[in-house]
Amino acid sequence: MPEFENLKVKRNLTALVEFSRIINSSLDLDFILGNVLLTCMGKYLSSRGLIALHQNGNYVVKS
């Protein structure tokens, strides 16, 4: 596997481990969603993002 692919796989696995750590660290949904959003924004070099949850047939923006 080329070095570039190794770095890409390592970065993805690191993000997955970070998601797991965040999800298991708290029971506060807003805290978890905010941190997951920040992690995604950092990984994809984005300056904006949102998380919408499907509740009672509608989408509700949470973060």
Biopython code that builds the backbone (N, CA, C, O; Angstrom):
import numpy as np
from Bio.PDB.StructureBuilder import StructureBuilder

atoms = [
    (1, "MET", "N", (0.851, -1.180, 0.000)),
    (1, "MET", "CA", (0.000, 0.000, 0.000)),
    (1, "MET", "C", (0.893, 1.239, 0.000)),
    (1, "MET", "O", (1.804, 1.336, 0.822)),
    (2, "PRO", "N", (0.653, 2.178, -0.897)),
    (2, "PRO", "CA", (1.471, 3.398, -0.951)),
    (2, "PRO", "C", (1.366, 4.211, 0.343)),
    (2, "PRO", "O", (0.387, 4.116, 1.082)),
    (3, "GLU", "N", (2.392, 5.002, 0.586)),
    (3, "GLU", "CA", (2.451, 5.815, 1.809)),
    (3, "GLU", "C", (1.241, 6.730, 1.945)),
    (3, "GLU", "O", (0.721, 6.905, 3.047)),
    (4, "PHE", "N", (0.783, 7.318, 0.833)),
    (4, "PHE", "CA", (-0.382, 8.205, 0.864)),
    (4, "PHE", "C", (-1.617, 7.466, 1.364)),
    (4, "PHE", "O", (-2.381, 7.998, 2.169)),
    (5, "GLU", "N", (-1.811, 6.242, 0.888)),
    (5, "GLU", "CA", (-2.961, 5.440, 1.323)),
    (5, "GLU", "C", (-2.855, 5.100, 2.799)),
    (5, "GLU", "O", (-3.860, 5.107, 3.509)),
    (6, "ASN", "N", (-1.648, 4.801, 3.272)),
    (6, "ASN", "CA", (-1.452, 4.513, 4.692)),
    (6, "ASN", "C", (-1.852, 5.704, 5.550)),
    (6, "ASN", "O", (-2.508, 5.537, 6.578)),
    (7, "LEU", "N", (-1.465, 6.899, 5.138)),
    (7, "LEU", "CA", (-1.818, 8.101, 5.893)),
    (7, "LEU", "C", (-3.324, 8.332, 5.895)),
    (7, "LEU", "O", (-3.896, 8.734, 6.908)),
    (8, "LYS", "N", (-3.957, 8.080, 4.767)),
    (8, "LYS", "CA", (-5.407, 8.258, 4.659)),
    (8, "LYS", "C", (-6.137, 7.285, 5.581)),
    (8, "LYS", "O", (-7.069, 7.678, 6.283)),
    (9, "VAL", "N", (-5.725, 6.030, 5.584)),
    (9, "VAL", "CA", (-6.342, 5.022, 6.449)),
    (9, "VAL", "C", (-6.113, 5.375, 7.913)),
    (9, "VAL", "O", (-7.030, 5.271, 8.729)),
    (10, "LYS", "N", (-4.899, 5.791, 8.249)),
    (10, "LYS", "CA", (-4.589, 6.166, 9.630)),
    (10, "LYS", "C", (-5.448, 7.344, 10.082)),
    (10, "LYS", "O", (-5.950, 7.347, 11.206)),
    (11, "ARG", "N", (-5.622, 8.341, 9.222)),
    (11, "ARG", "CA", (-6.444, 9.513, 9.551)),
    (11, "ARG", "C", (-7.898, 9.110, 9.783)),
    (11, "ARG", "O", (-8.537, 9.588, 10.719)),
    (12, "ASN", "N", (-8.416, 8.230, 8.928)),
    (12, "ASN", "CA", (-9.795, 7.776, 9.084)),
    (12, "ASN", "C", (-9.977, 6.969, 10.361)),
    (12, "ASN", "O", (-10.980, 7.135, 11.056)),
    (13, "LEU", "N", (-9.028, 6.101, 10.681)),
    (13, "LEU", "CA", (-9.122, 5.316, 11.911)),
    (13, "LEU", "C", (-9.012, 6.204, 13.142)),
    (13, "LEU", "O", (-9.690, 5.971, 14.142)),
    (14, "THR", "N", (-8.165, 7.216, 13.071)),
    (14, "THR", "CA", (-8.040, 8.156, 14.186)),
    (14, "THR", "C", (-9.355, 8.893, 14.411)),
    (14, "THR", "O", (-9.772, 9.077, 15.555)),
    (15, "ALA", "N", (-10.007, 9.313, 13.340)),
    (15, "ALA", "CA", (-11.301, 9.993, 13.462)),
    (15, "ALA", "C", (-12.343, 9.057, 14.054)),
    (15, "ALA", "O", (-13.151, 9.483, 14.879)),
    (16, "LEU", "N", (-12.343, 7.792, 13.652)),
    (16, "LEU", "CA", (-13.292, 6.818, 14.182)),
    (16, "LEU", "C", (-13.080, 6.593, 15.674)),
    (16, "LEU", "O", (-14.048, 6.516, 16.431)),
    (17, "VAL", "N", (-11.838, 6.488, 16.100)),
    (17, "VAL", "CA", (-11.536, 6.327, 17.523)),
    (17, "VAL", "C", (-11.975, 7.566, 18.295)),
    (17, "VAL", "O", (-12.515, 7.453, 19.395)),
    (18, "GLU", "N", (-11.748, 8.738, 17.728)),
    (18, "GLU", "CA", (-12.157, 9.977, 18.396)),
    (18, "GLU", "C", (-13.676, 10.052, 18.529)),
    (18, "GLU", "O", (-14.184, 10.455, 19.575)),
    (19, "PHE", "N", (-14.410, 9.665, 17.473)),
    (19, "PHE", "CA", (-15.873, 9.616, 17.553)),
    (19, "PHE", "C", (-16.312, 8.691, 18.675)),
    (19, "PHE", "O", (-17.181, 9.049, 19.470)),
    (20, "SER", "N", (-15.727, 7.518, 18.746)),
    (20, "SER", "CA", (-16.090, 6.542, 19.772)),
    (20, "SER", "C", (-15.840, 7.096, 21.164)),
    (20, "SER", "O", (-16.667, 6.935, 22.061)),
    (21, "ARG", "N", (-14.698, 7.748, 21.342)),
    (21, "ARG", "CA", (-14.363, 8.316, 22.645)),
    (21, "ARG", "C", (-15.368, 9.395, 23.045)),
    (21, "ARG", "O", (-15.813, 9.433, 24.192)),
    (22, "ILE", "N", (-15.724, 10.263, 22.113)),
    (22, "ILE", "CA", (-16.670, 11.345, 22.395)),
    (22, "ILE", "C", (-18.045, 10.792, 22.733)),
    (22, "ILE", "O", (-18.669, 11.221, 23.703)),
    (23, "ILE", "N", (-18.516, 9.843, 21.938)),
    (23, "ILE", "CA", (-19.854, 9.285, 22.138)),
    (23, "ILE", "C", (-19.967, 8.610, 23.497)),
    (23, "ILE", "O", (-21.015, 8.685, 24.138)),
    (24, "ASN", "N", (-18.911, 7.957, 23.940)),
    (24, "ASN", "CA", (-18.943, 7.241, 25.214)),
    (24, "ASN", "C", (-18.566, 8.105, 26.408)),
    (24, "ASN", "O", (-18.600, 7.621, 27.539)),
    (25, "SER", "N", (-18.210, 9.362, 26.197)),
    (25, "SER", "CA", (-17.721, 10.191, 27.295)),
    (25, "SER", "C", (-18.817, 10.935, 28.046)),
    (25, "SER", "O", (-18.571, 11.429, 29.146)),
    (26, "SER", "N", (-20.016, 11.028, 27.486)),
    (26, "SER", "CA", (-21.056, 11.850, 28.098)),
    (26, "SER", "C", (-22.439, 11.330, 27.728)),
    (26, "SER", "O", (-22.612, 10.630, 26.731)),
    (27, "LEU", "N", (-23.411, 11.686, 28.548)),
    (27, "LEU", "CA", (-24.805, 11.371, 28.246)),
    (27, "LEU", "C", (-25.556, 12.593, 27.727)),
    (27, "LEU", "O", (-26.742, 12.504, 27.410)),
    (28, "ASP", "N", (-24.874, 13.727, 27.641)),
    (28, "ASP", "CA", (-25.481, 14.975, 27.182)),
    (28, "ASP", "C", (-25.466, 15.012, 25.650)),
    (28, "ASP", "O", (-24.405, 15.155, 25.042)),
    (29, "LEU", "N", (-26.639, 14.884, 25.030)),
    (29, "LEU", "CA", (-26.738, 14.803, 23.573)),
    (29, "LEU", "C", (-26.166, 16.037, 22.887)),
    (29, "LEU", "O", (-25.460, 15.906, 21.887)),
    (30, "ASP", "N", (-26.452, 17.229, 23.399)),
    (30, "ASP", "CA", (-25.939, 18.453, 22.771)),
    (30, "ASP", "C", (-24.411, 18.505, 22.807)),
    (30, "ASP", "O", (-23.779, 18.936, 21.842)),
    (31, "PHE", "N", (-23.823, 18.068, 23.916)),
    (31, "PHE", "CA", (-22.363, 18.022, 24.036)),
    (31, "PHE", "C", (-21.774, 17.056, 23.012)),
    (31, "PHE", "O", (-20.807, 17.384, 22.326)),
    (32, "ILE", "N", (-22.357, 15.874, 22.915)),
    (32, "ILE", "CA", (-21.868, 14.855, 21.983)),
    (32, "ILE", "C", (-21.983, 15.345, 20.544)),
    (32, "ILE", "O", (-21.023, 15.252, 19.778)),
    (33, "LEU", "N", (-23.147, 15.864, 20.174)),
    (33, "LEU", "CA", (-23.353, 16.313, 18.796)),
    (33, "LEU", "C", (-22.430, 17.472, 18.436)),
    (33, "LEU", "O", (-21.900, 17.530, 17.327)),
    (34, "GLY", "N", (-22.242, 18.391, 19.374)),
    (34, "GLY", "CA", (-21.342, 19.513, 19.124)),
    (34, "GLY", "C", (-19.917, 19.055, 18.874)),
    (34, "GLY", "O", (-19.247, 19.550, 17.968)),
    (35, "ASN", "N", (-19.456, 18.109, 19.678)),
    (35, "ASN", "CA", (-18.094, 17.606, 19.511)),
    (35, "ASN", "C", (-17.938, 16.774, 18.248)),
    (35, "ASN", "O", (-16.906, 16.853, 17.581)),
    (36, "VAL", "N", (-18.946, 15.978, 17.912)),
    (36, "VAL", "CA", (-18.896, 15.211, 16.669)),
    (36, "VAL", "C", (-18.855, 16.163, 15.475)),
    (36, "VAL", "O", (-18.112, 15.937, 14.519)),
    (37, "LEU", "N", (-19.651, 17.223, 15.534)),
    (37, "LEU", "CA", (-19.658, 18.204, 14.449)),
    (37, "LEU", "C", (-18.296, 18.884, 14.314)),
    (37, "LEU", "O", (-17.791, 19.047, 13.203)),
    (38, "LEU", "N", (-17.709, 19.275, 15.428)),
    (38, "LEU", "CA", (-16.386, 19.910, 15.380)),
    (38, "LEU", "C", (-15.328, 18.958, 14.822)),
    (38, "LEU", "O", (-14.443, 19.375, 14.075)),
    (39, "THR", "N", (-15.423, 17.681, 15.187)),
    (39, "THR", "CA", (-14.477, 16.693, 14.673)),
    (39, "THR", "C", (-14.616, 16.548, 13.162)),
    (39, "THR", "O", (-13.618, 16.505, 12.442)),
    (40, "CYS", "N", (-15.852, 16.472, 12.686)),
    (40, "CYS", "CA", (-16.090, 16.362, 11.237)),
    (40, "CYS", "C", (-15.594, 17.601, 10.507)),
    (40, "CYS", "O", (-14.976, 17.503, 9.446)),
    (41, "MET", "N", (-15.868, 18.761, 11.079)),
    (41, "MET", "CA", (-15.439, 20.001, 10.441)),
    (41, "MET", "C", (-13.917, 20.064, 10.350)),
    (41, "MET", "O", (-13.372, 20.538, 9.353)),
    (42, "GLY", "N", (-13.235, 19.590, 11.382)),
    (42, "GLY", "CA", (-11.782, 19.562, 11.351)),
    (42, "GLY", "C", (-11.249, 18.572, 10.334)),
    (42, "GLY", "O", (-10.272, 18.852, 9.641)),
    (43, "LYS", "N", (-11.887, 17.416, 10.243)),
    (43, "LYS", "CA", (-11.426, 16.380, 9.310)),
    (43, "LYS", "C", (-11.611, 16.816, 7.868)),
    (43, "LYS", "O", (-10.747, 16.567, 7.027)),
    (44, "TYR", "N", (-12.728, 17.461, 7.577)),
    (44, "TYR", "CA", (-13.026, 17.856, 6.204)),
    (44, "TYR", "C", (-12.692, 19.318, 5.911)),
    (44, "TYR", "O", (-13.048, 19.836, 4.852)),
    (45, "LEU", "N", (-12.010, 19.981, 6.844)),
    (45, "LEU", "CA", (-11.586, 21.375, 6.690)),
    (45, "LEU", "C", (-12.755, 22.276, 6.300)),
    (45, "LEU", "O", (-12.661, 23.076, 5.369)),
    (46, "SER", "N", (-13.847, 22.128, 7.026)),
    (46, "SER", "CA", (-15.067, 22.886, 6.766)),
    (46, "SER", "C", (-15.228, 23.983, 7.810)),
    (46, "SER", "O", (-14.805, 23.822, 8.955)),
    (47, "SER", "N", (-15.833, 25.090, 7.422)),
    (47, "SER", "CA", (-16.079, 26.171, 8.374)),
    (47, "SER", "C", (-17.529, 26.211, 8.839)),
    (47, "SER", "O", (-17.864, 26.963, 9.754)),
    (48, "ARG", "N", (-18.388, 25.413, 8.221)),
    (48, "ARG", "CA", (-19.801, 25.367, 8.599)),
    (48, "ARG", "C", (-20.297, 23.931, 8.579)),
    (48, "ARG", "O", (-19.786, 23.082, 7.848)),
    (49, "GLY", "N", (-21.295, 23.688, 9.393)),
    (49, "GLY", "CA", (-21.907, 22.364, 9.398)),
    (49, "GLY", "C", (-23.100, 22.345, 10.328)),
    (49, "GLY", "O", (-23.275, 23.243, 11.151)),
    (50, "LEU", "N", (-23.917, 21.318, 10.193)),
    (50, "LEU", "CA", (-25.046, 21.156, 11.099)),
    (50, "LEU", "C", (-25.382, 19.686, 11.213)),
    (50, "LEU", "O", (-25.034, 18.876, 10.354)),
    (51, "ILE", "N", (-26.070, 19.362, 12.300)),
    (51, "ILE", "CA", (-26.579, 18.012, 12.515)),
    (51, "ILE", "C", (-28.080, 18.131, 12.663)),
    (51, "ILE", "O", (-28.572, 18.886, 13.502)),
    (52, "ALA", "N", (-28.806, 17.387, 11.849)),
    (52, "ALA", "CA", (-30.270, 17.372, 11.911)),
    (52, "ALA", "C", (-30.716, 15.965, 12.300)),
    (52, "ALA", "O", (-30.298, 14.982, 11.689)),
    (53, "LEU", "N", (-31.564, 15.880, 13.317)),
    (53, "LEU", "CA", (-32.096, 14.597, 13.765)),
    (53, "LEU", "C", (-33.527, 14.437, 13.288)),
    (53, "LEU", "O", (-34.297, 15.397, 13.265)),
    (54, "HIS", "N", (-33.873, 13.230, 12.911)),
    (54, "HIS", "CA", (-35.234, 12.930, 12.461)),
    (54, "HIS", "C", (-36.067, 12.575, 13.695)),
    (54, "HIS", "O", (-35.830, 11.550, 14.335)),
    (55, "GLN", "N", (-37.044, 13.428, 14.027)),
    (55, "GLN", "CA", (-37.898, 13.218, 15.198)),
    (55, "GLN", "C", (-39.348, 13.465, 14.819)),
    (55, "GLN", "O", (-39.689, 14.524, 14.291)),
    (56, "ASN", "N", (-40.196, 12.489, 15.089)),
    (56, "ASN", "CA", (-41.639, 12.608, 14.849)),
    (56, "ASN", "C", (-41.959, 13.029, 13.412)),
    (56, "ASN", "O", (-42.848, 13.851, 13.191)),
    (57, "GLY", "N", (-41.251, 12.477, 12.451)),
    (57, "GLY", "CA", (-41.526, 12.770, 11.050)),
    (57, "GLY", "C", (-40.931, 14.060, 10.529)),
    (57, "GLY", "O", (-41.112, 14.389, 9.356)),
    (58, "ASN", "N", (-40.224, 14.802, 11.371)),
    (58, "ASN", "CA", (-39.595, 16.064, 10.963)),
    (58, "ASN", "C", (-38.108, 16.022, 11.270)),
    (58, "ASN", "O", (-37.651, 15.229, 12.094)),
    (59, "TYR", "N", (-37.368, 16.876, 10.604)),
    (59, "TYR", "CA", (-35.950, 17.022, 10.908)),
    (59, "TYR", "C", (-35.769, 18.220, 11.826)),
    (59, "TYR", "O", (-36.291, 19.303, 11.563)),
    (60, "VAL", "N", (-35.021, 18.015, 12.908)),
    (60, "VAL", "CA", (-34.767, 19.056, 13.895)),
    (60, "VAL", "C", (-33.264, 19.325, 13.909)),
    (60, "VAL", "O", (-32.468, 18.405, 14.093)),
    (61, "VAL", "N", (-32.879, 20.585, 13.714)),
    (61, "VAL", "CA", (-31.468, 20.956, 13.751)),
    (61, "VAL", "C", (-31.033, 21.015, 15.208)),
    (61, "VAL", "O", (-31.624, 21.733, 16.016)),
    (62, "LYS", "N", (-29.994, 20.254, 15.536)),
    (62, "LYS", "CA", (-29.526, 20.185, 16.917)),
    (62, "LYS", "C", (-28.196, 20.890, 17.123)),
    (62, "LYS", "O", (-27.962, 21.432, 18.203)),
    (63, "SER", "N", (-27.330, 20.903, 16.145)),
    (63, "SER", "CA", (-26.006, 21.521, 16.304)),
    (63, "SER", "C", (-25.655, 22.297, 15.062)),
    (63, "SER", "O", (-24.581, 22.894, 14.991)),
]
sb = StructureBuilder()
sb.init_structure("model")
sb.init_model(0)
sb.init_chain("A")
sb.init_seg("    ")
for serial, (resi, resn, name, xyz) in enumerate(atoms, 1):
    if name == "N":
        sb.init_residue(resn, " ", resi, " ")
    sb.init_atom(name, np.array(xyz, "f"), 0.0, 1.0, " ", f" {name:<3s}", serial, name[0])
structure = sb.get_structure()
